[in-house]
Amino acid sequence: MSPVAKLIDDYCFKIDLNRTIWPSTMSKMNDSSIIGRLSGNFNYNMKNTTQSNCQLRAGLYPNEFVIIDNQQYVCTSSYEILAMLLQYCGCSINFIVSDENYGGFLTANGSSWTGILRLIDENKIDFIPHMLSRNNERNAILNNEFLMPQEHLVAILSQKRYLADDDPLKLFRAFSMDIWSLIFVSFICFTLSIYVMNKIQQKYNDPFDNKHHFNQQMTEFLLLHNMVDVFALFMGQEFFKWKNSICDQRNKLKQHNCRRRRPQHQRQHLYPIRILRNSLIFWIVCSLILRLLFATDILALLVSQKEQMINTFQQLGIWLWQHNDYRIFVEQQSTTGRNFRTKFARFDDRFVTIEYEDATTWHTIDKLINDRYFLIVDRERANLIADFYGNLKLHVSKEGLLSTMSNIAIRKNLNEPGKTHLLEVSKKIFHYGIWKLSMGKLIRYNWLKNEIKRLKYQEFKISNNTNLYSQEKSELRFKRNQLNNESKTRTSNATNASSLIHLYLLAIAISLIIFFLEQLHYILKRKNKK
């Protein structure tokens, strides 16, 4: 299906020469869709007629009125709002196109409005099928009986940047605090088991051999030494120290017994050298798994870089002072752009103005990724862009400006029944999440419109240029698929690593249980031999 056909099917209404659409021209929504499931929540029963007791006048931005094959269409990302008014409220809608492509504001002398809101102020339209933020001036001409919260009119969208990270503690940030807590508990448990082993060695040591006499200071030293050994084992070190220590003790014990010529049953009780033998096998195997799995990852972590993200407007100001080659995308006439330009007027020479719909296009995102740009938009669209291009590591600032309220722009002095229907639709799109659905389709809507523009330009472009554009587009698609694959690989590796860490900790618990069973078996065996 061509981009034009996709745009018409998903976002457009065919209108007559009077730029009016009637409920009878609206095809029934699929019952499986979100809007289709709302049919029982409206009290109005639509009649298949071109007559309606609800006539509304809607304002359009210039780019929402299009002519395709000599047929007039209204193409908007707010398709669901208009569909609900037509199908469930039975309202006919007459469209009036604004000369301005932005919301608008009250002029300095307070006598008139700019933008599409001027049509509201002049009573030429009844509503605008878009969410507009509110302030005291707008509340004077717009209905405010039902408003929805809007978080931050101004937010910063940027690409994550990386700096050299020389923090020696970054190795310990490889795992979450929960994992480190479990590892710490395993160290404590294993050290206590070693302490018990040393106590048993002290109890059954030859009292006539001062070389093997364990005093209090020696015990404390062994505890500290064992903690070092435990960490070494966890990091994947081999067992030479433990192995040599046990073998040395065994050789010394044999030599000592040969000199003193003690009976065989006494020599068996001198040292419990078999304690921890089997449990340490579990420990070594698990440590080996960790070493094989994480050796490369730990090395990569040590040479990794630190993420630098712009989270506050103060950081943005400092960054712009330090880097003269950075630019800021700002919407030309939007409330967001005006508020930001007023606050950061000192960086006026860095501003690059764009249209509202350009903020979500690939051209703008490509500039953020591969060039030195920031994008200033409202937080809702910033999160939308960051989620849609999730593999590109875009970052939305934590700090924002101007939390406010928003809703469909409804004329304050609108009469019934249009006012009731519009308020009802406003509540439905908020409570059922339809506005989030519309916002989620915004990027695809803008992409289809840009694609149609490109197809129109093909008639006037040289063939080589057209082929070059297609080649660039294919390269962008390839890069995006590559990023998707890399993201899936990273997610898979992280999941496997987390699973093996928990398996390793489970093996530690098993080794401790085996240790205590070995210890109990040793004591019982000794008592039986007595």
PERA-V803300 format. One record per residue. N is the residue number from 1. RES is the residue in one letter. BURIAL is + if it has 24 or more other ideal C-beta (glycine too) atoms within 12 Angstrom, else -. Layout:
{{N | RES | BURIAL} {N | RES | BURIAL}}
This chain:
{{1 | M | -} {2 | S | -} {3 | P | +} {4 | V | +} {5 | A | -} {6 | K | -} {7 | L | +} {8 | I | +} {9 | D | -} {10 | D | +} {11 | Y | +} {12 | C | +} {13 | F | +} {14 | K | +} {15 | I | +} {16 | D | -} {17 | L | -} {18 | N | -} {19 | R | +} {20 | T | +} {21 | I | +} {22 | W | +} {23 | P | +} {24 | S | -} {25 | T | +} {26 | M | +} {27 | S | -} {28 | K | -} {29 | M | +} {30 | N | -} {31 | D | -} {32 | S | -} {33 | S | -} {34 | I | +} {35 | I | +} {36 | G | -} {37 | R | -} {38 | L | +} {39 | S | +} {40 | G | -} {41 | N | -} {42 | F | +} {43 | N | -} {44 | Y | +} {45 | N | -} {46 | M | +} {47 | K | -} {48 | N | -} {49 | T | -} {50 | T | -} {51 | Q | -} {52 | S | +} {53 | N | -} {54 | C | +} {55 | Q | +} {56 | L | +} {57 | R | +} {58 | A | +} {59 | G | +} {60 | L | +} {61 | Y | +} {62 | P | -} {63 | N | +} {64 | E | +} {65 | F | +} {66 | V | +} {67 | I | -} {68 | I | +} {69 | D | -} {70 | N | -} {71 | Q | -} {72 | Q | +} {73 | Y | +} {74 | V | +} {75 | C | +} {76 | T | +} {77 | S | +} {78 | S | +} {79 | Y | +} {80 | E | +} {81 | I | +} {82 | L | +} {83 | A | +} {84 | M | +} {85 | L | +} {86 | L | +} {87 | Q | +} {88 | Y | +} {89 | C | +} {90 | G | +} {91 | C | +} {92 | S | +} {93 | I | +} {94 | N | +} {95 | F | +} {96 | I | +} {97 | V | +} {98 | S | +} {99 | D | -} {100 | E | +} {101 | N | +} {102 | Y | +} {103 | G | +} {104 | G | +} {105 | F | +} {106 | L | +} {107 | T | -} {108 | A | -} {109 | N | -} {110 | G | -} {111 | S | -} {112 | S | -} {113 | W | +} {114 | T | +} {115 | G | +} {116 | I | +} {117 | L | +} {118 | R | +} {119 | L | +} {120 | I | +} {121 | D | +} {122 | E | -} {123 | N | -} {124 | K | +} {125 | I | +} {126 | D | +} {127 | F | +} {128 | I | +} {129 | P | +} {130 | H | +} {131 | M | +} {132 | L | +} {133 | S | +} {134 | R | +} {135 | N | +} {136 | N | -} {137 | E | +} {138 | R | +} {139 | N | -} {140 | A | -} {141 | I | +} {142 | L | +} {143 | N | +} {144 | N | +} {145 | E | -} {146 | F | +} {147 | L | +} {148 | M | +} {149 | P | -} {150 | Q | +} {151 | E | +} {152 | H | +} {153 | L | +} {154 | V | +} {155 | A | +} {156 | I | +} {157 | L | +} {158 | S | +} {159 | Q | +} {160 | K | -} {161 | R | -} {162 | Y | -} {163 | L | -} {164 | A | -} {165 | D | -} {166 | D | -} {167 | D | -} {168 | P | -} {169 | L | -} {170 | K | -} {171 | L | -} {172 | F | -} {173 | R | -} {174 | A | +} {175 | F | +} {176 | S | -} {177 | M | -} {178 | D | -} {179 | I | +} {180 | W | -} {181 | S | -} {182 | L | +} {183 | I | +} {184 | F | -} {185 | V | -} {186 | S | +} {187 | F | +} {188 | I | -} {189 | C | +} {190 | F | +} {191 | T | +} {192 | L | -} {193 | S | +} {194 | I | +} {195 | Y | +} {196 | V | +} {197 | M | +} {198 | N | +} {199 | K | -} {200 | I | +} {201 | Q | +} {202 | Q | -} {203 | K | -} {204 | Y | +} {205 | N | +} {206 | D | +} {207 | P | -} {208 | F | -} {209 | D | -} {210 | N | -} {211 | K | -} {212 | H | -} {213 | H | -} {214 | F | +} {215 | N | -} {216 | Q | -} {217 | Q | -} {218 | M | -} {219 | T | -} {220 | E | -} {221 | F | -} {222 | L | +} {223 | L | +} {224 | L | -} {225 | H | -} {226 | N | +} {227 | M | -} {228 | V | -} {229 | D | +} {230 | V | +} {231 | F | -} {232 | A | -} {233 | L | +} {234 | F | +} {235 | M | -} {236 | G | -} {237 | Q | -} {238 | E | -} {239 | F | -} {240 | F | -} {241 | K | -} {242 | W | +} {243 | K | -} {244 | N | -} {245 | S | +} {246 | I | +} {247 | C | -} {248 | D | -} {249 | Q | +} {250 | R | -} {251 | N | -} {252 | K | -} {253 | L | +} {254 | K | -} {255 | Q | -} {256 | H | +} {257 | N | +} {258 | C | -} {259 | R | -} {260 | R | -} {261 | R | -} {262 | R | -} {263 | P | -} {264 | Q | -} {265 | H | -} {266 | Q | -} {267 | R | -} {268 | Q | -} {269 | H | +} {270 | L | +} {271 | Y | +} {272 | P | +} {273 | I | +} {274 | R | +} {275 | I | +} {276 | L | +} {277 | R | +} {278 | N | -} {279 | S | +} {280 | L | +} {281 | I | -} {282 | F | +} {283 | W | +} {284 | I | +} {285 | V | -} {286 | C | +} {287 | S | +} {288 | L | +} {289 | I | -} {290 | L | +} {291 | R | +} {292 | L | -} {293 | L | -} {294 | F | +} {295 | A | -} {296 | T | -} {297 | D | +} {298 | I | -} {299 | L | -} {300 | A | -} {301 | L | -} {302 | L | -} {303 | V | -} {304 | S | -} {305 | Q | -} {306 | K | -} {307 | E | -} {308 | Q | -} {309 | M | +} {310 | I | +} {311 | N | -} {312 | T | -} {313 | F | +} {314 | Q | -} {315 | Q | -} {316 | L | +} {317 | G | +} {318 | I | -} {319 | W | +} {320 | L | +} {321 | W | -} {322 | Q | -} {323 | H | -} {324 | N | -} {325 | D | -} {326 | Y | +} {327 | R | +} {328 | I | +} {329 | F | +} {330 | V | +} {331 | E | +} {332 | Q | +} {333 | Q | +} {334 | S | +} {335 | T | +} {336 | T | +} {337 | G | +} {338 | R | +} {339 | N | +} {340 | F | +} {341 | R | +} {342 | T | -} {343 | K | -} {344 | F | +} {345 | A | -} {346 | R | -} {347 | F | +} {348 | D | -} {349 | D | -} {350 | R | +} {351 | F | +} {352 | V | +} {353 | T | +} {354 | I | +} {355 | E | +} {356 | Y | +} {357 | E | +} {358 | D | +} {359 | A | +} {360 | T | +} {361 | T | +} {362 | W | +} {363 | H | +} {364 | T | +} {365 | I | +} {366 | D | +} {367 | K | +} {368 | L | +} {369 | I | +} {370 | N | -} {371 | D | -} {372 | R | -} {373 | Y | +} {374 | F | +} {375 | L | +} {376 | I | +} {377 | V | +} {378 | D | +} {379 | R | +} {380 | E | +} {381 | R | +} {382 | A | +} {383 | N | +} {384 | L | +} {385 | I | +} {386 | A | +} {387 | D | -} {388 | F | +} {389 | Y | +} {390 | G | -} {391 | N | +} {392 | L | +} {393 | K | +} {394 | L | +} {395 | H | +} {396 | V | +} {397 | S | +} {398 | K | -} {399 | E | -} {400 | G | +} {401 | L | +} {402 | L | +} {403 | S | -} {404 | T | +} {405 | M | +} {406 | S | +} {407 | N | +} {408 | I | +} {409 | A | +} {410 | I | +} {411 | R | +} {412 | K | -} {413 | N | -} {414 | L | +} {415 | N | -} {416 | E | -} {417 | P | -} {418 | G | +} {419 | K | +} {420 | T | +} {421 | H | +} {422 | L | +} {423 | L | +} {424 | E | +} {425 | V | +} {426 | S | +} {427 | K | +} {428 | K | +} {429 | I | +} {430 | F | +} {431 | H | -} {432 | Y | -} {433 | G | -} {434 | I | +} {435 | W | +} {436 | K | -} {437 | L | +} {438 | S | +} {439 | M | +} {440 | G | -} {441 | K | +} {442 | L | +} {443 | I | +} {444 | R | +} {445 | Y | +} {446 | N | +} {447 | W | +} {448 | L | +} {449 | K | +} {450 | N | +} {451 | E | +} {452 | I | +} {453 | K | +} {454 | R | +} {455 | L | -} {456 | K | -} {457 | Y | -} {458 | Q | -} {459 | E | -} {460 | F | -} {461 | K | -} {462 | I | -} {463 | S | -} {464 | N | -} {465 | N | -} {466 | T | -} {467 | N | -} {468 | L | -} {469 | Y | -} {470 | S | -} {471 | Q | -} {472 | E | -} {473 | K | -} {474 | S | -} {475 | E | -} {476 | L | +} {477 | R | -} {478 | F | -} {479 | K | -} {480 | R | -} {481 | N | -} {482 | Q | -} {483 | L | -} {484 | N | -} {485 | N | -} {486 | E | -} {487 | S | -} {488 | K | -} {489 | T | -} {490 | R | -} {491 | T | -} {492 | S | -} {493 | N | -} {494 | A | -} {495 | T | -} {496 | N | -} {497 | A | +} {498 | S | -} {499 | S | -} {500 | L | +} {501 | I | +} {502 | H | -} {503 | L | -} {504 | Y | +} {505 | L | +} {506 | L | -} {507 | A | +} {508 | I | +} {509 | A | +} {510 | I | -} {511 | S | +} {512 | L | +} {513 | I | -} {514 | I | +} {515 | F | +} {516 | F | +} {517 | L | -} {518 | E | +} {519 | Q | +} {520 | L | -} {521 | H | -} {522 | Y | +} {523 | I | -} {524 | L | -} {525 | K | -} {526 | R | -} {527 | K | -} {528 | N | -} {529 | K | -} {530 | K | -}}
